[in-house]
Amino acid sequence: MSRFRHSRLQNLTPYTPGEQVKGSVIKLNTNESPYPPVLTPEDFQETMAELHRYPDPEALGLKKALAHHFAVKPSMVAVGNGSDELLHFAFMAYGDAREPISFPDITYGFYPVFAKLHGIAYEEVPLRQDFRLALEDYEGEGPVLIANPNAPTGLALSADSIRQFLDDNPRRLLIVDEAYGDFGAESVIPLTHEYANLLVIRTFSKGYGFAGGRLGVAVASLTLIDDLRAIQYSVNPYNVNALTQKAGELMLARQDEYEARWQELMKLRRRCQQELEKKGMTVLDSKANFLFAKKEGVPGRELYEALKAQGIYVRHFDQPRIKDYIRITIGTANDMEALLNALPF
Ligand SMILES: *Cc1c(COP(=O)(O)O)cnc(C)c1O
């Protein structure tokens, strides 16, 4: 750290992404799709020829396609350079030193990083003993942020229980991060028509195999989208580049291929869960593209190391309550077979 750094940022603890290992390893550690997006170089020829121009800061073509896809108006959509950027915008827009923003004690590790970066007060609300997220535990007035399905547990809430919270708390902002919303959980996007205090965030990184392209989406009432736009135009009006805007439109036009992929993934997830259970593992019921599992008597770190020694990367979180677990991304059928064979029991 240089002596020039702002005093407020001297104790910054940045987010630690999963290892991006290269070479002939089986990578089941960052919840990427094992398949590339349904895109070809030819798709981008026209866009390439226009790259000397700035992209459309409103990304109107893409927003129209997204609006059609999610059955909302284009004015209810914002896009970002990955959903991390939109989450960051949301922390900037709604984080407040007076009322803490609340999120679960076990969830996406980026949330506390954004809060600390901006000096935003936050409260970590413990998940229940069985890792269930109970919205009735969120007392107070400040914004609430949940991932649904949650990470790294994979457990999902029903749309009805989220609706109940919105009905009970009409004056509280609820942000629902649906990063894993393509794999069988109920989406609350339809509720954005009814509730002006609901902000939903999605990503193309997981379901669409577009993590490297960086495209996130926010869906909410007009007034909330206006807040995000104000931040966007104060940080980087051109936050989504022209190639990524084009890619987003094309991926939505090829939605059928993705739906088929997701069906296959869900089947493989079920099979893999059964196999892990046969090996004596405890596996949470996941609605995401990963499984969260433990083996009684074997520390998670040991499992992680044993798999890594065989070239299979999973994610282990060295944090209270979940030390014994590993998070396994659903890869190809071959990847999952290799994983099952590599387990040391
Ligand atoms: C992966 C993930 C994100 C980030 O997605 P990007 O669009 O790649 O930035 C956000 N939230 C959760 C819960 C995630 O797992």
The ligand as a MOL file (V3000), in Angstrom:
LIG
                    3D

  0  0  0     0  0            999 V3000
M  V30 BEGIN CTAB
M  V30 COUNTS 15 15 0 0 0
M  V30 BEGIN ATOM
M  V30 1 C -21.7220 -15.0360 -9.6120 0
M  V30 2 C -22.5380 -14.1710 -8.7560 0
M  V30 3 C -22.6630 -12.8180 -8.9960 0
M  V30 4 C -21.7960 -12.0900 -9.9820 0
M  V30 5 O -22.1110 -12.2770 -11.2570 0
M  V30 6 P -21.4460 -11.4150 -12.4140 0
M  V30 7 O -22.5980 -11.0860 -13.2630 0
M  V30 8 O -20.4640 -12.3330 -13.0590 0
M  V30 9 O -20.7850 -10.1970 -11.8210 0
M  V30 10 C -23.5570 -12.0750 -8.2300 0
M  V30 11 N -24.2370 -12.6460 -7.2240 0
M  V30 12 C -24.0970 -13.9350 -6.9250 0
M  V30 13 C -24.8800 -14.5060 -5.7920 0
M  V30 14 C -23.2380 -14.7360 -7.6730 0
M  V30 15 O -23.0720 -16.0030 -7.3490 0
M  V30 END ATOM
M  V30 BEGIN BOND
M  V30 1 1 1 2
M  V30 2 1 2 3
M  V30 3 2 2 14
M  V30 4 1 3 4
M  V30 5 2 3 10
M  V30 6 1 4 5
M  V30 7 1 5 6
M  V30 8 2 6 7
M  V30 9 1 6 8
M  V30 10 1 6 9
M  V30 11 1 10 11
M  V30 12 2 11 12
M  V30 13 1 12 13
M  V30 14 1 12 14
M  V30 15 1 14 15
M  V30 END BOND
M  V30 END CTAB
M  END
